[in-house]
Amino acid sequence: MMDQEKKHKLKQEYKQTPQPMGIFRLRNLVNHKILVGSSTSLDKKFNGLQMSLDSGVYPSKDLIRDWTEYGRESFVFEILDELEPRDVPDYQVKADLKALEELWLEKLKPFEERGYNWKNKNKYMAK
C-alpha cells in the first residue's frame, strides 16, 4: 500500500512541475537539414516526434525518409529557446510561442534544401 501512495505522490508532483516550453530544432547530422518547431512541453514533443517518425506517420515525407534511411541516431533534438511561464491572468502562451517560433524560422530558414519546414501564406509548417 505504501508503494501505491508513493507512486501517486510522485505522479502528482510530476504533473505540478512546470514542463519546459519553447522552440526546438531536430537536426540531421548527416545532411544538416533541420526541423524547427515549438511546444508547450518540449519533453513530450520530443518523445511524440520520435514515435511518429518511427511509425512513419509524421506529416513530412522527406523527414520520414531521412529518419528511416539514416536512423534515429543521426538526428539530435535541441532546445533553441525556452519560454518562461508567466503568472498573468489571460496569458496567451501559444501566441508567444508562435511569435518566438516565427523569429527562429526567419533566422534559421529551414526551408527547401536547408530543412523540413515549408512556408504557406506567411505561416510556417512542417512539410
Disulfide bonds with the S-S distance in Angstrom:
none
